[in-house]
Amino acid sequence: MTVHKSSEAPLVAGAPSPSASLPSSESGGSLREPLWLCLHFPLLALEALQQDEGAAALLDHSGQRLALCNGRALAAGLEAGLASATAYSICPPLQLFKPQPERSRQQLENLALWAGNFSAQISPLPPDSLLLELGSMLHYFGGLECFNQQLNRQLLRLGYRVQRASGHTPLAAQLLARAGHPVLLQGREAHMQQLKQLSVSQLELKPRLAAQLQGMGIRQLGDLLALPREALVNRFSPPLLEYLDRLSGARPDPQPPYQFPPQFERRQEFNREIGSSQALLFPLKPLLEALQGYLRHQGLQALRLQLQLDYRDGAGPSLELGHSGGASAASDWLELCRLRLESLTLQQAVLGLRLRVVQFRELEATPSDLFSQRRGDSDPDQLFSRLRIRLGEQAVQPLALAADHRPEYGWSTDCTANVKLSSRHQGRPGWLLKQPQRIETALVKQRLTIIKGPERICGGWWDQQAVRRDYYVARWPDGRLGWLFRDDRDGWYLHGWYG
Amino acid sequence: MATQADSLDGLLQQGKVWQATRPVMPQAESVSSGYPELDEMLPGRGWQPGELVELLYDREGSGELRMVLPALAALCRREEDLAGKKGWLLWVDPPHIPYAPALAEAGIDLSRILVVRSNSRRDRLWCLEQALKSGCCSAVLGWLPAGQENAVRRLQLAASESATSAFLFRPEACRSQSSAAPCRILLQSRQQGSDITLLKRRGGWPQPARRLLLGEEQILPAVTPVVARPQPQPVQLRRVK
């Protein structure tokens, strides 16, 4: 696989993508320990809506009181449960949002795609958590510590507030993450130690059951687990036992994995209209991060993206972006988007955008050269794509030979033809003029010194561009060497320079 | 006195003072220009990657391409040997069409050439700088008008960062202007060959003009000079039966 140095490639160079192959469980002689990671995004419902950094809060369903406050709002003295009018009087620049479950659901799906960077099996836990199967992935990341570093870097880029925890069972990871215990451990015992400290209210039991337990003097999970099993069976309903077994790992707890869609197409709506094309990069960034996760998970690279903008009055422009060699890193695509958007003038304010991959490519292993002398960090395809996006497709062209005797058709920009160098290409000048330039016959006769020629070139009768010329090399009075011809009407033309 | 001599020796050892008597050592990275006489004049016995080379000439046809083509071919060959990822040979805004047959004949791998036609001066400089910075070009060739000292300085910085071979082709009028390019060469076509003047080079004095043929002998027939002017006859149209 191609590892772009500019991005945090999650996998070791040469390793297959997460889904491509899983190590056999027999590796190392012992069964792999199950390990799960839960990422809990406590402010997701709010952060999915907010587009800047200011104090913001989410209203509850009645629209009267605050349900969620971000860090700035908390610092200003707000808290959940305050009436919106009170909140405004405490913190006037506060932004209030109505809950939009659909938007948070979409964001969670984006995050699930993004998590393809890290795990082959991802289960979204609506409304605001993700569960990643980690046990089989640690081998590729080179241990928990390395994994954690890469995860941290990527989380920082995403900019969401996140609580994370590992667990030996899905439920353990989930509870620890929601409780805000930043645990990253391995092994059942270590996790059970942490779990025992959870209070009953953090167990996400039914309120009646939690009250019942507290009434019995059971404060922590440790207290509950210390009770004899028979007593629990007698006193409580079977679901509690089942719950405790799932938590400890005594009972399997299969998680439905997220099915990655066969096509990548994501929509993003904005809360406010965006009037400048550069400002579109901000909402685009999370989509590109999701794209990177999707591509890594599927073992693909994207060759062409389509970016469709929605104007206030309907469909806006549709931009196509291409990468000649295929790229998966979000940073590569973001740069191409930036270049493309620079040259775009918006006719109207934009309300949303849609990102779609038009063309995929299978990931190929490219050997990277350990001893390469060259410094600099981008690869040739990336430069080619950058130039094409900024200057236009026609402005950047390759160069190739063409199988034609006529000089003006002796070259082309089509490198697929694969024409070999032959005798008809010999002794040609380095510069060819775009159009042959007429020169006065008197000038040729009196001032130029013809030093080679004639070489007769005839052809083109087959496509109405017949050419019948005698070519000469001549020296100009100032010493320069030109390539000129006389046509069948005795007119002299300059056609090239020996530059 | 002793301390002064010591400090001078120290400076010499650090390489901060250059002595005219000491020639610049040929460097492993340098690319031969393909002309032994020219290599002799150049510091390090060839073009140095990372050093912007400014070629000044009056009008196209003075031998400016013939001067760099062998080096470009050498760069192509070198990377084939190293089996590294192939870098581009980027031509930014050439004044005419770089004629593929001539380039191929000079030994250049055409699949690595990219010709860029920018729309504005700004785009041209952007493109040159991006290409030099990226480090994924074997060589960058650009055509710049007179003036623009700042732009040249930026390009030199970008080239030295990525150690890319860079050639800037500029009009002869720039001769009297200052330039940040470490190597400046004036090219003047003559009745036989071209006069090459090193206006500026790193670690050496400017050099007087030298006459080089620059591959003219391959273009021209073996017998030169031509004494009698041949009188070309017009093409006779003959009806083909």
Interface residues (C-beta under 8 A of the other chain):
Chain A: T366 D369 S372 Q373 R374 R375 G376 D377 S378 D379 P380 Q382 L383 F384 R386 L387 R390 L391 Q394 A395 V396 Q397 P398 L399 A400 L401 A402 P407 G410 W411 S412 C415 L421 R424 H425 Q426 G427 R428 P429 G430 W431 L432 L433 K434 T449 I450 I451 K452 G453 P454 R456 R468 R469 D470 Y472 V473 R475 W476 D478 G479 R480 L481 G482 R486 D487 D488 D490 G496 W497 Y498 G499
Chain B: E29 D58 R59 E60 G61 S62 G63 E64 L65 R66 L69 L82 A83 G84 K85 K86 G87 W88 P94 P95 H96 I97 P98 Y99 A100 P101 A102 L103 A104 E105 L110 S111 I113 L114 V115 V116 R117 S118 N119 D123 W126 C127 Q130 A131 K133 S134 G135 C136 C137 E161 S162 A163 T164 Q188 S189 R190 Q191 Q192 S194 E216 Q218 I219 L220 P221 T224 P225 V226 R229 P230 P232 P234 V235 L237
